[in-house]
Amino acid sequence: MNDKEISMHSITTATRADILLPATLDPEVVTRLNQRLGDEYTAHYFYRNASNWCTDKAYNKAAAFFAQEAANELTHAEMLQAYMVGWNVMPTIPPVSVDNEFENLIDVVNKAYELEFNLLISYNRDSAAIFPGDISTFDFLQELRKGQTASVAEYADLLNAAQLINVSNNFEVLYFEQTYF
């Protein structure tokens, strides 16, 4: 099935002639949503690890920021699951693996930017593929695309601010954390 042929399955009749089977999502749409579900859980665990790392290094404002990011990613995962269940699909939560090693605070921000940017690209790609045949799912993904766009911009701002400091100078990094988180 190519991207232009993705559509919701039609309503069919169950074994008894008087009971309809509810409509469900096309298997290709389900595959894409399950992949994004895995990405959202990956982001959740990444931000939990980032928050823990920041707490350990006494970057308390950054730790709180990343803890909130983790909560946001979990909310996105729950949204995807609720959408699929609402369309009579059992979500598949894939195993995730994240690196919890960071060199410094700027390394955390770099990795967060890459994670958010890649997720934005994935949501955009999926939305473009889904649009021709499943406007409902396209519309649902709009909220996630908007959130990803905002996240990419937020991390770009942090990266732009980081250009102003010497990342080897602990005082400057602490000032960066206190000012921008």
Sequence and secondary structure as in RCSB ss.txt:
>XXXX:A:sequence
MNDKEISMHSITTATRADILLPATLDPEVVTRLNQRLGDEYTAHYFYRNASNWCTDKAYNKAAAFFAQEAANELT
HAEMLQAYMVGWNVMPTIPPVSVDNEFENLIDVVNKAYELEFNLLISYNRDSAAIFPGDISTFDFLQELRKGQTA
SVAEYADLLNAAQLINVSNNFEVLYFEQTYF
>XXXX:A:secstr
  GGG      EE SSTT EE     HHHHHHHHHHHHHHHHHHHHHHHHHHHHHHTT HHHHHHHHHHHHHHHH
HHHHHHHHHHHTT              SSHHHHHHHHHHHHHHHHHHHHHHHHHHTTT HHHHHHHHHHHHHHHH
HHHHHHHHHHHHTTS TT HHHHHHHHHHH 
